[in-house]
Amino acid sequence: MKIEAYQVSEVINLKKFRNEYTNEPLLFNNSELFYKQEENKYCYLLSYGVVVFGGFNDLEKSAFLKFVKTFAEDLVTAKFEENFHLQMEAQTALILRHNSITIPEITEDSIRIVMLNIGQSVALDYYEFLTLEIFQDSQKFTDELEQTGTFSHSKKDLLKFIGRTLNIKNSIIDNLYIFDAPDIVWENEDLERIDKGLKRNLDLKMRYQDIDYKLKIVQENLKLFTDLLQNRESTRLEWIVIILILIEVFDILVKKFFD
């Protein structure tokens, strides 16, 4: 079975989708919708904007994605997708390769675990892209400090940049449960092996830590930029006070002179 995952948006309204979609899901909660369309055809919707297919052809995928996007917010125009192959081979141990997994028995639960991990991997690709963008923007600020010794950006620009950074970080923390396996994994040793094997194979933990590391650097830079901005505002206020005092003194001197 070919597993294909796509990052289509920032958010998918799963509750609204479930209410308007005719099929009954195998699984539904606030962050996941898992459907079996027919024999050997599955689709998995994740609230953080990812759709995963199992066994769909190109026409079926295209039609389904078009429908899903009507329930999506902040569509992602760039291409973030991943392909993986799930295979069954009886009387064999779990085998993991670069883009495939072979297991002795394929069940709905094992399909779900594979699809979930591939969906998380695509989401990490997307968040890696966003994190790299703000990391590079932060580096531009520090390069300016190194080259000119000044911080020329406005308070509004800095606050917008802080908001964007916090939104990305909050999305990662809220949406990607990289270390929290579904409950069914703890109840089944075979599923646990599949889940742990895929997480290692896809480097989910290392990639998550790399994102977290870059965001921490950006946060430290933001603190520095904020302090510089506050000092600049403080200096400006001090000059305003000095000018006002000088004006008042000048006014007093003028009055005395004419008196």
N, C-alpha and C positions, 0 to 999 in steps of 0.2 A: 504494500500500500504506500502510495506517495503522499507524504505530509507536506503541505505548503502553507506558510504563514505570511501574513501581510499586515503592516502597520498602516491603517487607513485614516486614522484621526487621533486626536488627543483623548477623546471620550466617546463611548457608545452608550446610549441610554438603553440598558438591557431590559428594564421593566417595561418601557414603552414598546420595545421590539417584541418582547414575549407576548404582550397583549394583542399585537396586530399580526403576528406570524401564526400560521395555521397549525403547524406541527407542535406536538407536545415535547418539551425537552426531557432528556434523561437526567439532567442536573440543572438547577437554577438557584443562584444566590445573588448577593449584591454585586459580585465581581465576575461571575461566570455564567455562561449559558452553553450547554453541551447537547447537541442534537444528533440523532441517528436518522438520516433521511430515508435510507433504504439499506438493503444488504450491502455491507462494505462501503458505505458512504456516510461520513460524519463531518460535522462542522462545529467549531468551538468559537464562541465570542467572548472576548475578555474586555472588561469595562474600560481599560486603558487604551482602547482603540485598535486592538489586534483581532484579526479574524484568521482562524486556522482551518484548513480543509484536509480531509482524508478521503482519497479515492474519487475526487471530483475531476471532471474534465474541464477544459478551458472555457467552454460556453457556459457550463453550470456555474463555474466560479465567477465569471463576468456578470452574470445575471444576479447572483446572490450578493456580490459586492455592491452592485448598483443599488439594490434594495437596502442593504445595511447602511449605506451612506445617508439615507434619508433619516436615520436615527442617530447620526454622528454629529459631533461638534468639533470645530476647528480641524477640518480635513488636512491631512498631510499630503503635500503634493510631491515631495521627493520620494524616491523608490527605496523602500525598506522591506525586504522579503527574504525568506529562507526556505530551502527545500531539504527534505530528509526522507529516508526510506525505512519503512517498517516491514520486516520480513519474518516469516515463521519457518523454523526448521526443528521438527520434533527430535527428541532425544539429544538435544545439544544445549550447552550452557549459553548464557547470555554473551553475545559477541557485539562489540561496539567498534565501528570504524568512523572515518572522518565524517561521513554524511549518511550513515545507516546504522540500524540496530537490528540484530537477529535474536529472536526469543523463541522458546520452545512452544509457546501457545499464545495466540492473539485473542484477547478478550476486550470487552468494552472498556473495562478499567485500565488495561494496559495501553489501549489506544488513547484514552484520555490523558494518561500521564505523559506519554510521548508528545502529544499535541500541546499540552500545557507547557512543557519545557521548551519546545520549539517556538511557541508564542512568546515566552519570556525572553528567549534569545533575540528575537526580532525587536522586541521592545527595548532591550538593552542596546541594540544597534542604534535605535532612534535616540535614546537618552545619551549615548556616547557622543553622537553627532551634536546634540544640543549643548552638552557639557563642554565639548571641544570649542564650540563657537564662543561661549561666554568666557572660557579660559583664555582664548586668544584675544578677545576684546579686553580682558583684564590685563593681559600682557602688554597691550598697546598703551594702556594707562601708565604702567610701570616703566615702559620704554620712554614715554614722554617725560616722566619724572627724572629718569637717568640722563636724558639728553638736554633737557631745558631747565631742570630744577624747579619747575612750576607745575601746578595742576590747574589747567585752564577750563575744565568742564564745569557746567552749571550744576546747581543743586538739583534741578529737575531731571537732568540727564542721569545723574548719579542715582537718584531715587528710582528712576525707571529701570536702571540696570540692576539695582538691588532687588526690586520686585521680580524681575525676570529670573534672577538667580534663585530666589526663594521659591518661586513657582515650580521651577524644574526640580529642585531638591525635594519639595513636598510631594510632587507627583511620583518621584522614584520611591520615596518612603511609603507613601500611601498605597501605591498600586502594585509594586513588584515584591511579592513575598518569596524572594529567592531562597531563603533559608527555612521557610515554613512549608513543609510538604503537606498535601491533602491528607485528611484523616485516614482514607483508605490505605495509604502507604504504610501507616504504622500498624495496620491490622494484617498485612500480607507481606511476607518476606520477599517474594518474587517482585512485587511492585516496588518495594523499597530498593532492591538492587537496581531495577530499571531507572528509578528516579535518581538515585545517587550516581549511577553510571553516566546518565545523560548530563547531569550537572557538572561532573568532571570533564566529560567529553566536550561540552560546549563552553567550558571555562566560565560558567555563570558567576561563580564566587569571585574569581580574579577580576573579571570585567566590572562587576559591581564595586569591588574595592577600588579599582582604578578611577571609576566615576566619583566615588566618595572622596578619594584623595584629591582629585582636581577641584572638586567643589569646596573642600576645606581650604585649599590654597586661595581660591577666589574669595572665600569669606574673609580670610586674613587680609587680603588686599583691600577688600571693601571696608574693613575696619580702619585701615590706614587712610584710605581715600576720604572716609567720613571724618576722621580726625583732622585731616588737612583742610577739608571744607569748613569744618567748624572753626578752625583757627583763622581761616581766611575771613569768615563772617565776623568773627570776634574782632579781628584787626580792623575790618571795615567799620564796625560799630564804634570802635575806639576813635577812629579818625573822624567819624561823624560827630561824636561828643566833643572832640577837640575843636573841630570847626565851629560847632555851635557856641562853645565857650569863647572862642576868639571873636565870633560875631557879637556876642553879648558884651565882651570887654570893649570891643571897638565902638559899640553903640554907647556904652557908658562914657568912653573918652570923648566921643563926638559931642554928647550932651554937655559934658563939663566944659569942653572948649567953647561952645556957643553960649553957655551960661556966663 
